[in-house]
Amino acid sequence: MSRIDYVIWYVRSLDRAMAFYRDVLGLEVRVEGDGYIEFAMDNTKFALFEAAKLGELIGRDGGTPPCGEIGFRTHDVDADAERMREHGVRILTGPVDRPWGERTLHVSDPDGNVVEFAQKR
């Protein structure tokens, strides 16, 4: 395997999660329908799926967030932090300079999933 093709977050409220990722983070919706929303990304697919539909898809419920983290490369973590504060987003850590050469910010999405913004220093 050479790369990750897609990431899908299972969310309790598709509308609330879409508003966060579209309106707060600024992602563009590429595909929407039947409990699924996919955003326009250059390198991989990132999507949301309505958790209530998991029974139909995989025959069981999903885990309880936070189950993981998704990271976005950005140019200005400090500006991202200010935008998150303006929208009332829960900031978990940062912005902070990391020993591996990045400045990072971690926030919580509406379902409690961890979202990281990382800027190369």
Secondary structure, DSSP 8 states (H G I E B T S, - for coil): --S--EEEEEES-HHHHHIIIIIIS---EEEEETTEEEE--SSSEEEEEEGGGHHHHHSS----S-S-EEEEE-S-HHHHHHHHHHTT-EEEEEEEE-TTSEEEEEEE-TTS-EEEEEEE-
